[in-house]
């Protein structure tokens, strides 16, 4: 693996292309996560998304952003 990294055989990408790729992946994952968060909130028989014992719900947008961040980071790590 280290030979692959240090021999220069890796694909050369400009930083701006990586940024665009990251944003496209984050946007797609965000939309999927947002749809999932909305569906979860619309199902009253499921356990509610509360933070601790206070009963305060987090925003669906915050939930979607957090989930998308995990998905994108995991995809770049190869998980």
Backbone as numpy.savetxt, mean C-alpha at the origin, in Angstrom:
# Nx Ny Nz CAx CAy CAz Cx Cy Cz
23.73 -13.68 -5.32 22.91 -12.49 -5.32 23.78 -11.24 -5.32
24.84 -11.23 -4.51 25.68 -10.04 -4.45 26.40 -9.81 -5.77
26.71 -10.88 -6.51 27.34 -10.72 -7.82 26.39 -9.98 -8.77
25.12 -10.30 -8.68 24.12 -9.64 -9.53 24.03 -8.16 -9.21
24.13 -7.82 -7.96 23.99 -6.43 -7.54 25.19 -5.60 -7.95
26.38 -6.16 -7.81 27.59 -5.37 -7.99 28.21 -5.44 -9.38
27.71 -6.25 -10.28 28.32 -6.37 -11.61 27.77 -5.38 -12.62
26.76 -4.63 -12.25 26.22 -3.66 -13.18 25.20 -4.24 -14.13
24.75 -5.47 -13.90 23.76 -6.09 -14.78 22.35 -5.67 -14.44
22.19 -4.91 -13.38 20.86 -4.45 -13.01 20.35 -3.44 -14.03
19.07 -3.42 -14.20 18.47 -2.47 -15.15 18.67 -1.05 -14.62
19.14 -0.19 -15.48 19.34 1.21 -15.10 18.05 1.97 -15.35
17.54 2.55 -14.30 16.31 3.35 -14.42 16.59 4.74 -13.90
16.04 5.71 -14.55 16.16 7.06 -14.06 15.30 7.21 -12.81
15.70 8.10 -11.94 14.98 8.30 -10.68 13.54 8.73 -10.94
13.32 9.53 -11.98 11.96 9.99 -12.25 11.05 8.84 -12.69
11.60 7.85 -13.39 10.80 6.69 -13.79 10.41 5.85 -12.58
11.34 5.73 -11.62 11.02 4.99 -10.41 9.95 5.70 -9.61
10.00 7.02 -9.58 9.00 7.79 -8.85 7.63 7.62 -9.50
7.58 7.67 -10.81 6.31 7.50 -11.52 5.77 6.09 -11.29
6.65 5.10 -11.35 6.24 3.72 -11.12 5.69 3.55 -9.70
6.37 4.13 -8.72 5.91 4.04 -7.34 4.55 4.69 -7.17
4.39 5.86 -7.75 3.11 6.56 -7.61 1.96 5.83 -8.29
2.22 5.23 -9.44 1.19 4.45 -10.12 0.80 3.22 -9.29
1.79 2.54 -8.74 1.50 1.37 -7.91 0.76 1.79 -6.64
1.18 2.90 -6.03 0.52 3.36 -4.81 -0.92 3.76 -5.12
-1.13 4.42 -6.24 -2.49 4.83 -6.63 -3.41 3.64 -6.85
-2.91 2.62 -7.54 -3.72 1.43 -7.78 -4.04 0.71 -6.47
-3.03 0.56 -5.62 -3.25 -0.10 -4.32 -4.17 0.73 -3.44
-4.05 2.06 -3.53 -4.90 2.94 -2.72 -6.36 2.78 -3.12
-6.63 2.73 -4.42 -8.01 2.56 -4.87 -8.60 1.22 -4.42
-7.81 0.17 -4.51 -8.28 -1.14 -4.04 -8.52 -1.13 -2.53
-7.61 -0.51 -1.79 -7.76 -0.44 -0.34 -8.95 0.43 0.06
-9.16 1.50 -0.68 -10.30 2.38 -0.39 -11.61 1.65 -0.63
-11.67 0.89 -1.71 -12.88 0.11 -1.97 -13.11 -0.92 -0.86
-12.04 -1.55 -0.41 -12.16 -2.51 0.69 -12.61 -1.87 1.99
-12.07 -0.68 2.29 -12.46 0.03 3.51 -13.92 0.46 3.46
-14.37 0.90 2.29 -15.77 1.31 2.14 -16.69 0.11 2.31
-16.34 -1.00 1.67 -17.16 -2.21 1.80 -17.22 -2.70 3.24
-16.10 -2.62 3.94 -16.07 -3.04 5.34 -16.99 -2.18 6.19
-17.01 -0.88 5.92 -17.87 0.02 6.69 -19.34 -0.18 6.37
-19.63 -0.64 5.17 -21.02 -0.83 4.77 -21.61 -2.14 5.29
-20.77 -3.02 5.83 -21.25 -4.28 6.38 -21.36 -4.16 7.89
-22.56 -3.85 8.42 -22.68 -3.60 9.85 -22.51 -4.85 10.70
-22.65 -6.03 10.14 -22.53 -7.25 10.92 -21.08 -7.64 11.17
-20.14 -6.99 10.47 -18.72 -7.27 10.68 -18.20 -6.44 11.84
-17.10 -6.86 12.40 -16.48 -6.14 13.50 -16.05 -4.75 13.02
-16.38 -3.73 13.78 -16.06 -2.37 13.36 -14.57 -2.09 13.50
-14.09 -1.18 12.68 -12.68 -0.80 12.70 -12.50 0.31 13.72
-12.24 -0.06 14.94 -12.03 0.92 16.00 -10.59 0.86 16.47
-10.12 1.94 17.02 -8.76 1.96 17.54 -8.80 1.84 19.05
-8.59 0.64 19.53 -8.56 0.42 20.97 -9.95 0.38 21.58
-10.00 0.71 22.86 -11.25 0.66 23.60 -12.03 1.97 23.55
-11.45 3.00 22.96 -12.12 4.30 22.93 -13.29 4.33 21.97
-13.28 3.46 20.97 -14.37 3.41 20.01 -14.27 4.46 18.92
-13.12 5.10 18.80 -12.92 6.12 17.76 -12.50 5.41 16.48
-13.24 5.65 15.42 -12.91 5.06 14.13 -11.87 5.90 13.41
-11.01 5.22 12.67 -10.07 5.93 11.83 -10.75 6.24 10.50
-10.24 7.20 9.81 -10.78 7.59 8.53 -10.56 6.48 7.51
-11.53 6.30 6.60 -11.35 5.28 5.56 -10.19 5.66 4.64
-9.95 6.95 4.48 -8.85 7.40 3.64 -7.51 7.08 4.30
-7.45 7.23 5.61 -6.22 6.91 6.34 -5.98 5.39 6.32
-7.04 4.62 6.48 -6.91 3.16 6.40 -6.40 2.74 5.02
-6.97 3.33 3.98 -6.58 2.98 2.61 -5.14 3.37 2.33
-4.74 4.54 2.80 -3.37 5.00 2.58 -2.38 4.10 3.31
-2.70 3.72 4.52 -1.82 2.84 5.30 -1.70 1.48 4.63
-2.81 0.91 4.20 -2.79 -0.40 3.55 -2.02 -0.34 2.23
-2.23 0.72 1.46 -1.52 0.85 0.18 -0.02 0.98 0.41
0.38 1.71 1.43 1.80 1.83 1.74 2.43 0.50 2.07
1.69 -0.34 2.80 2.20 -1.67 3.15 2.29 -2.54 1.90
1.29 -2.49 1.06 1.30 -3.30 -0.17 2.47 -2.93 -1.07
2.67 -1.64 -1.28 3.74 -1.20 -2.19 5.10 -1.53 -1.61
5.28 -1.29 -0.33 6.57 -1.63 0.29 6.83 -3.12 0.21
5.81 -3.92 0.44 5.97 -5.37 0.35 6.29 -5.82 -1.06
5.71 -5.17 -2.04 5.97 -5.57 -3.42 7.41 -5.27 -3.82
7.99 -4.18 -3.31 9.37 -3.86 -3.63 10.35 -4.75 -2.87
9.90 -5.33 -1.76 10.74 -6.25 -1.00 10.63 -7.67 -1.53
9.69 -7.90 -2.41 9.52 -9.23 -2.98 8.65 -10.15 -2.16
7.81 -9.59 -1.30 6.92 -10.43 -0.49 5.62 -10.70 -1.19
